[in-house]
């Protein structure tokens, strides 16, 4: 019996390596998105806490210079939040692009894998036919030898 050989095995291996590389890139991209989202959440919480503190201080009485300081800090937090949100949009676009590239690579790899499975099934059928033919010839020759000797 000859061993099964798939001519596109090297291509399949290459496609699978590319797919694994793209998966790793996609995971890193997702991690960047999650980290940016966490930073935005943290900045928004700081903003909320500062607003509450500012409101409490306004009720109890606060110097004008402290009001300006609070307003400046709140404004800088708002700007930082907006910049992080813009950065998040860029990161999400990159993540989507990497996901699409990964999906395409997965389709290519899967199509070659299906072809390999189909070729392997054909190989198994041919091997089974060859074995059946061999057994049939063996039985025929044994019967012929028995008739000659018998």
mmCIF file of the C-alpha atoms, coordinates in Angstrom:
data_MODEL
# 
_entry.id   MODEL 
# 
loop_
_atom_site.group_PDB 
_atom_site.id 
_atom_site.type_symbol 
_atom_site.label_atom_id 
_atom_site.label_alt_id 
_atom_site.label_comp_id 
_atom_site.label_asym_id 
_atom_site.label_entity_id 
_atom_site.label_seq_id 
_atom_site.pdbx_PDB_ins_code 
_atom_site.Cartn_x 
_atom_site.Cartn_y 
_atom_site.Cartn_z 
_atom_site.occupancy 
_atom_site.B_iso_or_equiv 
_atom_site.pdbx_formal_charge 
_atom_site.auth_seq_id 
_atom_site.auth_comp_id 
_atom_site.auth_asym_id 
_atom_site.auth_atom_id 
_atom_site.pdbx_PDB_model_num 
ATOM 1   C CA . UNK A 1 1   ? 0.000   0.000   0.000   1.00 0.00 ? 1   UNK A CA 1 
ATOM 2   C CA . UNK A 1 2   ? 1.260   3.416   -0.850  1.00 0.00 ? 2   UNK A CA 1 
ATOM 3   C CA . UNK A 1 3   ? 1.085   6.191   1.714   1.00 0.00 ? 3   UNK A CA 1 
ATOM 4   C CA . UNK A 1 4   ? -1.430  9.047   1.337   1.00 0.00 ? 4   UNK A CA 1 
ATOM 5   C CA . UNK A 1 5   ? 0.143   12.164  -0.152  1.00 0.00 ? 5   UNK A CA 1 
ATOM 6   C CA . UNK A 1 6   ? -1.605  15.515  -0.480  1.00 0.00 ? 6   UNK A CA 1 
ATOM 7   C CA . UNK A 1 7   ? 0.143   17.761  -2.979  1.00 0.00 ? 7   UNK A CA 1 
ATOM 8   C CA . UNK A 1 8   ? -1.094  20.978  -1.350  1.00 0.00 ? 8   UNK A CA 1 
ATOM 9   C CA . UNK A 1 9   ? 0.121   20.059  2.131   1.00 0.00 ? 9   UNK A CA 1 
ATOM 10  C CA . UNK A 1 10  ? 2.837   22.732  2.134   1.00 0.00 ? 10  UNK A CA 1 
ATOM 11  C CA . UNK A 1 11  ? 0.284   25.332  1.037   1.00 0.00 ? 11  UNK A CA 1 
ATOM 12  C CA . UNK A 1 12  ? -2.086  24.167  3.770   1.00 0.00 ? 12  UNK A CA 1 
ATOM 13  C CA . UNK A 1 13  ? 0.669   24.388  6.389   1.00 0.00 ? 13  UNK A CA 1 
ATOM 14  C CA . UNK A 1 14  ? 1.567   27.885  5.204   1.00 0.00 ? 14  UNK A CA 1 
ATOM 15  C CA . UNK A 1 15  ? -2.084  29.008  5.298   1.00 0.00 ? 15  UNK A CA 1 
ATOM 16  C CA . UNK A 1 16  ? -2.460  27.622  8.821   1.00 0.00 ? 16  UNK A CA 1 
ATOM 17  C CA . UNK A 1 17  ? 0.675   29.481  9.958   1.00 0.00 ? 17  UNK A CA 1 
ATOM 18  C CA . UNK A 1 18  ? -0.671  32.696  8.440   1.00 0.00 ? 18  UNK A CA 1 
ATOM 19  C CA . UNK A 1 19  ? -4.001  32.088  10.168  1.00 0.00 ? 19  UNK A CA 1 
ATOM 20  C CA . UNK A 1 20  ? -2.317  31.594  13.553  1.00 0.00 ? 20  UNK A CA 1 
ATOM 21  C CA . UNK A 1 21  ? -0.320  34.776  13.039  1.00 0.00 ? 21  UNK A CA 1 
ATOM 22  C CA . UNK A 1 22  ? -3.466  36.718  12.137  1.00 0.00 ? 22  UNK A CA 1 
ATOM 23  C CA . UNK A 1 23  ? -5.275  35.276  15.166  1.00 0.00 ? 23  UNK A CA 1 
ATOM 24  C CA . UNK A 1 24  ? -2.468  36.495  17.419  1.00 0.00 ? 24  UNK A CA 1 
ATOM 25  C CA . UNK A 1 25  ? -2.609  39.953  15.802  1.00 0.00 ? 25  UNK A CA 1 
ATOM 26  C CA . UNK A 1 26  ? -6.374  40.041  16.286  1.00 0.00 ? 26  UNK A CA 1 
ATOM 27  C CA . UNK A 1 27  ? -6.045  39.094  19.957  1.00 0.00 ? 27  UNK A CA 1 
ATOM 28  C CA . UNK A 1 28  ? -3.473  41.871  20.497  1.00 0.00 ? 28  UNK A CA 1 
ATOM 29  C CA . UNK A 1 29  ? -5.782  44.305  18.739  1.00 0.00 ? 29  UNK A CA 1 
ATOM 30  C CA . UNK A 1 30  ? -8.710  43.266  20.945  1.00 0.00 ? 30  UNK A CA 1 
ATOM 31  C CA . UNK A 1 31  ? -6.536  43.722  24.025  1.00 0.00 ? 31  UNK A CA 1 
ATOM 32  C CA . UNK A 1 32  ? -5.708  47.270  22.910  1.00 0.00 ? 32  UNK A CA 1 
ATOM 33  C CA . UNK A 1 33  ? -9.415  48.020  22.447  1.00 0.00 ? 33  UNK A CA 1 
ATOM 34  C CA . UNK A 1 34  ? -10.248 46.641  25.907  1.00 0.00 ? 34  UNK A CA 1 
ATOM 35  C CA . UNK A 1 35  ? -7.386  48.600  27.506  1.00 0.00 ? 35  UNK A CA 1 
ATOM 36  C CA . UNK A 1 36  ? -8.535  51.827  25.854  1.00 0.00 ? 36  UNK A CA 1 
ATOM 37  C CA . UNK A 1 37  ? -12.119 51.203  26.968  1.00 0.00 ? 37  UNK A CA 1 
ATOM 38  C CA . UNK A 1 38  ? -10.875 50.685  30.532  1.00 0.00 ? 38  UNK A CA 1 
ATOM 39  C CA . UNK A 1 39  ? -8.899  53.947  30.376  1.00 0.00 ? 39  UNK A CA 1 
ATOM 40  C CA . UNK A 1 40  ? -11.987 55.815  29.170  1.00 0.00 ? 40  UNK A CA 1 
ATOM 41  C CA . UNK A 1 41  ? -14.036 54.275  31.963  1.00 0.00 ? 41  UNK A CA 1 
ATOM 42  C CA . UNK A 1 42  ? -11.410 55.312  34.500  1.00 0.00 ? 42  UNK A CA 1 
ATOM 43  C CA . UNK A 1 43  ? -11.284 58.884  33.152  1.00 0.00 ? 43  UNK A CA 1 
ATOM 44  C CA . UNK A 1 44  ? -15.084 59.121  33.180  1.00 0.00 ? 44  UNK A CA 1 
ATOM 45  C CA . UNK A 1 45  ? -15.134 57.903  36.784  1.00 0.00 ? 45  UNK A CA 1 
ATOM 46  C CA . UNK A 1 46  ? -12.504 60.516  37.714  1.00 0.00 ? 46  UNK A CA 1 
ATOM 47  C CA . UNK A 1 47  ? -14.628 63.170  36.000  1.00 0.00 ? 47  UNK A CA 1 
ATOM 48  C CA . UNK A 1 48  ? -17.765 62.044  37.837  1.00 0.00 ? 48  UNK A CA 1 
ATOM 49  C CA . UNK A 1 49  ? -15.970 61.964  41.200  1.00 0.00 ? 49  UNK A CA 1 
ATOM 50  C CA . UNK A 1 50  ? -14.491 65.408  40.605  1.00 0.00 ? 50  UNK A CA 1 
ATOM 51  C CA . UNK A 1 51  ? -17.896 66.861  39.653  1.00 0.00 ? 51  UNK A CA 1 
ATOM 52  C CA . UNK A 1 52  ? -19.412 65.440  42.857  1.00 0.00 ? 52  UNK A CA 1 
ATOM 53  C CA . UNK A 1 53  ? -16.567 66.825  44.946  1.00 0.00 ? 53  UNK A CA 1 
ATOM 54  C CA . UNK A 1 54  ? -16.857 70.196  43.195  1.00 0.00 ? 54  UNK A CA 1 
ATOM 55  C CA . UNK A 1 55  ? -20.622 70.334  43.827  1.00 0.00 ? 55  UNK A CA 1 
ATOM 56  C CA . UNK A 1 56  ? -20.119 69.460  47.506  1.00 0.00 ? 56  UNK A CA 1 
ATOM 57  C CA . UNK A 1 57  ? -17.504 72.198  47.850  1.00 0.00 ? 57  UNK A CA 1 
ATOM 58  C CA . UNK A 1 58  ? -19.769 74.738  46.118  1.00 0.00 ? 58  UNK A CA 1 
ATOM 59  C CA . UNK A 1 59  ? -22.531 74.031  48.643  1.00 0.00 ? 59  UNK A CA 1 
ATOM 60  C CA . UNK A 1 60  ? -20.231 74.532  51.613  1.00 0.00 ? 60  UNK A CA 1 
ATOM 61  C CA . UNK A 1 61  ? -18.463 77.555  50.146  1.00 0.00 ? 61  UNK A CA 1 
ATOM 62  C CA . UNK A 1 62  ? -15.352 77.633  47.998  1.00 0.00 ? 62  UNK A CA 1 
ATOM 63  C CA . UNK A 1 63  ? -12.796 80.216  46.913  1.00 0.00 ? 63  UNK A CA 1 
ATOM 64  C CA . UNK A 1 64  ? -12.913 81.530  43.338  1.00 0.00 ? 64  UNK A CA 1 
ATOM 65  C CA . UNK A 1 65  ? -9.380  80.272  42.691  1.00 0.00 ? 65  UNK A CA 1 
ATOM 66  C CA . UNK A 1 66  ? -10.458 76.746  43.670  1.00 0.00 ? 66  UNK A CA 1 
ATOM 67  C CA . UNK A 1 67  ? -13.484 77.021  41.345  1.00 0.00 ? 67  UNK A CA 1 
ATOM 68  C CA . UNK A 1 68  ? -11.148 77.895  38.465  1.00 0.00 ? 68  UNK A CA 1 
ATOM 69  C CA . UNK A 1 69  ? -8.897  74.963  39.400  1.00 0.00 ? 69  UNK A CA 1 
ATOM 70  C CA . UNK A 1 70  ? -11.842 72.532  39.414  1.00 0.00 ? 70  UNK A CA 1 
ATOM 71  C CA . UNK A 1 71  ? -13.156 73.890  36.108  1.00 0.00 ? 71  UNK A CA 1 
ATOM 72  C CA . UNK A 1 72  ? -9.718  73.632  34.506  1.00 0.00 ? 72  UNK A CA 1 
ATOM 73  C CA . UNK A 1 73  ? -9.244  70.085  35.741  1.00 0.00 ? 73  UNK A CA 1 
ATOM 74  C CA . UNK A 1 74  ? -12.722 69.034  34.598  1.00 0.00 ? 74  UNK A CA 1 
ATOM 75  C CA . UNK A 1 75  ? -12.068 70.584  31.183  1.00 0.00 ? 75  UNK A CA 1 
ATOM 76  C CA . UNK A 1 76  ? -8.749  68.739  30.859  1.00 0.00 ? 76  UNK A CA 1 
ATOM 77  C CA . UNK A 1 77  ? -10.461 65.467  31.823  1.00 0.00 ? 77  UNK A CA 1 
ATOM 78  C CA . UNK A 1 78  ? -13.141 66.075  29.173  1.00 0.00 ? 78  UNK A CA 1 
ATOM 79  C CA . UNK A 1 79  ? -10.471 66.689  26.537  1.00 0.00 ? 79  UNK A CA 1 
ATOM 80  C CA . UNK A 1 80  ? -8.583  63.542  27.567  1.00 0.00 ? 80  UNK A CA 1 
ATOM 81  C CA . UNK A 1 81  ? -11.814 61.526  27.396  1.00 0.00 ? 81  UNK A CA 1 
ATOM 82  C CA . UNK A 1 82  ? -12.562 62.834  23.891  1.00 0.00 ? 82  UNK A CA 1 
ATOM 83  C CA . UNK A 1 83  ? -9.033  62.011  22.704  1.00 0.00 ? 83  UNK A CA 1 
ATOM 84  C CA . UNK A 1 84  ? -9.286  58.520  24.166  1.00 0.00 ? 84  UNK A CA 1 
ATOM 85  C CA . UNK A 1 85  ? -12.659 58.023  22.462  1.00 0.00 ? 85  UNK A CA 1 
ATOM 86  C CA . UNK A 1 86  ? -11.116 59.046  19.138  1.00 0.00 ? 86  UNK A CA 1 
ATOM 87  C CA . UNK A 1 87  ? -8.250  56.640  19.784  1.00 0.00 ? 87  UNK A CA 1 
ATOM 88  C CA . UNK A 1 88  ? -10.797 53.932  20.619  1.00 0.00 ? 88  UNK A CA 1 
ATOM 89  C CA . UNK A 1 89  ? -12.537 54.426  17.266  1.00 0.00 ? 89  UNK A CA 1 
ATOM 90  C CA . UNK A 1 90  ? -9.205  54.000  15.462  1.00 0.00 ? 90  UNK A CA 1 
ATOM 91  C CA . UNK A 1 91  ? -8.417  50.878  17.496  1.00 0.00 ? 91  UNK A CA 1 
ATOM 92  C CA . UNK A 1 92  ? -11.858 49.409  16.764  1.00 0.00 ? 92  UNK A CA 1 
ATOM 93  C CA . UNK A 1 93  ? -11.373 50.017  13.038  1.00 0.00 ? 93  UNK A CA 1 
ATOM 94  C CA . UNK A 1 94  ? -7.988  48.261  13.184  1.00 0.00 ? 94  UNK A CA 1 
ATOM 95  C CA . UNK A 1 95  ? -9.526  45.376  15.135  1.00 0.00 ? 95  UNK A CA 1 
ATOM 96  C CA . UNK A 1 96  ? -12.297 45.008  12.551  1.00 0.00 ? 96  UNK A CA 1 
ATOM 97  C CA . UNK A 1 97  ? -9.766  45.013  9.713   1.00 0.00 ? 97  UNK A CA 1 
ATOM 98  C CA . UNK A 1 98  ? -7.675  42.343  11.455  1.00 0.00 ? 98  UNK A CA 1 
ATOM 99  C CA . UNK A 1 99  ? -10.769 40.254  12.179  1.00 0.00 ? 99  UNK A CA 1 
ATOM 100 C CA . UNK A 1 100 ? -11.776 40.392  8.497   1.00 0.00 ? 100 UNK A CA 1 
ATOM 101 C CA . UNK A 1 101 ? -8.261  39.376  7.414   1.00 0.00 ? 101 UNK A CA 1 
ATOM 102 C CA . UNK A 1 102 ? -8.371  36.502  9.903   1.00 0.00 ? 102 UNK A CA 1 
ATOM 103 C CA . UNK A 1 103 ? -11.776 35.361  8.606   1.00 0.00 ? 103 UNK A CA 1 
ATOM 104 C CA . UNK A 1 104 ? -10.495 35.373  5.012   1.00 0.00 ? 104 UNK A CA 1 
ATOM 105 C CA . UNK A 1 105 ? -7.433  33.354  6.014   1.00 0.00 ? 105 UNK A CA 1 
ATOM 106 C CA . UNK A 1 106 ? -9.689  30.929  7.893   1.00 0.00 ? 106 UNK A CA 1 
ATOM 107 C CA . UNK A 1 107 ? -11.856 30.454  4.782   1.00 0.00 ? 107 UNK A CA 1 
ATOM 108 C CA . UNK A 1 108 ? -8.796  29.789  2.614   1.00 0.00 ? 108 UNK A CA 1 
ATOM 109 C CA . UNK A 1 109 ? -7.387  27.308  5.108   1.00 0.00 ? 109 UNK A CA 1 
ATOM 110 C CA . UNK A 1 110 ? -10.755 25.569  5.511   1.00 0.00 ? 110 UNK A CA 1 
ATOM 111 C CA . UNK A 1 111 ? -11.235 25.178  1.756   1.00 0.00 ? 111 UNK A CA 1 
ATOM 112 C CA . UNK A 1 112 ? -7.822  23.546  1.378   1.00 0.00 ? 112 UNK A CA 1 
ATOM 113 C CA . UNK A 1 113 ? -8.534  21.351  4.422   1.00 0.00 ? 113 UNK A CA 1 
ATOM 114 C CA . UNK A 1 114 ? -11.831 20.211  2.861   1.00 0.00 ? 114 UNK A CA 1 
ATOM 115 C CA . UNK A 1 115 ? -10.014 19.404  -0.364  1.00 0.00 ? 115 UNK A CA 1 
ATOM 116 C CA . UNK A 1 116 ? -7.473  17.373  1.623   1.00 0.00 ? 116 UNK A CA 1 
ATOM 117 C CA . UNK A 1 117 ? -10.271 15.434  3.342   1.00 0.00 ? 117 UNK A CA 1 
ATOM 118 C CA . UNK A 1 118 ? -11.951 14.759  -0.006  1.00 0.00 ? 118 UNK A CA 1 
ATOM 119 C CA . UNK A 1 119 ? -8.677  13.526  -1.506  1.00 0.00 ? 119 UNK A CA 1 
ATOM 120 C CA . UNK A 1 120 ? -8.094  11.339  1.557   1.00 0.00 ? 120 UNK A CA 1 
ATOM 121 C CA . UNK A 1 121 ? -11.541 9.759   1.181   1.00 0.00 ? 121 UNK A CA 1 
ATOM 122 C CA . UNK A 1 122 ? -10.789 9.061   -2.494  1.00 0.00 ? 122 UNK A CA 1 
ATOM 123 C CA . UNK A 1 123 ? -7.461  7.545   -1.452  1.00 0.00 ? 123 UNK A CA 1 
ATOM 124 C CA . UNK A 1 124 ? -9.222  5.303   1.096   1.00 0.00 ? 124 UNK A CA 1 
ATOM 125 C CA . UNK A 1 125 ? -11.733 4.133   -1.536  1.00 0.00 ? 125 UNK A CA 1 
ATOM 126 C CA . UNK A 1 126 ? -8.926  3.308   -3.967  1.00 0.00 ? 126 UNK A CA 1 
ATOM 127 C CA . UNK A 1 127 ? -7.030  1.434   -1.263  1.00 0.00 ? 127 UNK A CA 1 
ATOM 128 C CA . UNK A 1 128 ? -10.148 -0.515  -0.332  1.00 0.00 ? 128 UNK A CA 1 
ATOM 129 C CA . UNK A 1 129 ? -10.740 -1.449  -3.996  1.00 0.00 ? 129 UNK A CA 1 
ATOM 130 C CA . UNK A 1 130 ? -7.110  -2.508  -4.349  1.00 0.00 ? 130 UNK A CA 1 
ATOM 131 C CA . UNK A 1 131 ? -7.374  -4.705  -1.245  1.00 0.00 ? 131 UNK A CA 1 
ATOM 132 C CA . UNK A 1 132 ? -10.622 -6.247  -2.465  1.00 0.00 ? 132 UNK A CA 1 
ATOM 133 C CA . UNK A 1 133 ? -9.028  -6.962  -5.839  1.00 0.00 ? 133 UNK A CA 1 
ATOM 134 C CA . UNK A 1 134 ? -5.983  -8.480  -4.145  1.00 0.00 ? 134 UNK A CA 1 
ATOM 135 C CA . UNK A 1 135 ? -8.180  -10.718 -1.963  1.00 0.00 ? 135 UNK A CA 1 
ATOM 136 C CA . UNK A 1 136 ? -10.271 -11.723 -4.975  1.00 0.00 ? 136 UNK A CA 1 
ATOM 137 C CA . UNK A 1 137 ? -7.141  -12.641 -6.961  1.00 0.00 ? 137 UNK A CA 1 
ATOM 138 C CA . UNK A 1 138 ? -5.728  -14.523 -3.981  1.00 0.00 ? 138 UNK A CA 1 
ATOM 139 C CA . UNK A 1 139 ? -8.931  -16.556 -3.539  1.00 0.00 ? 139 UNK A CA 1 
ATOM 140 C CA . UNK A 1 140 ? -9.126  -17.257 -7.301  1.00 0.00 ? 140 UNK A CA 1 
ATOM 141 C CA . UNK A 1 141 ? -5.533  -18.420 -7.481  1.00 0.00 ? 141 UNK A CA 1 
ATOM 142 C CA . UNK A 1 142 ? -6.002  -20.583 -4.375  1.00 0.00 ? 142 UNK A CA 1 
ATOM 143 C CA . UNK A 1 143 ? -9.127  -22.152 -5.876  1.00 0.00 ? 143 UNK A CA 1 
ATOM 144 C CA . UNK A 1 144 ? -7.323  -22.713 -9.179  1.00 0.00 ? 144 UNK A CA 1 
ATOM 145 C CA . UNK A 1 145 ? -4.395  -24.317 -7.360  1.00 0.00 ? 145 UNK A CA 1 
ATOM 146 C CA . UNK A 1 146 ? -6.789  -26.536 -5.388  1.00 0.00 ? 146 UNK A CA 1 
ATOM 147 C CA . UNK A 1 147 ? -8.475  -27.712 -8.630  1.00 0.00 ? 147 UNK A CA 1 
ATOM 148 C CA . UNK A 1 148 ? -5.117  -28.523 -10.185 1.00 0.00 ? 148 UNK A CA 1 
ATOM 149 C CA . UNK A 1 149 ? -3.947  -30.412 -7.122  1.00 0.00 ? 149 UNK A CA 1 
ATOM 150 C CA . UNK A 1 150 ? -7.239  -31.914 -6.275  1.00 0.00 ? 150 UNK A CA 1 
# 
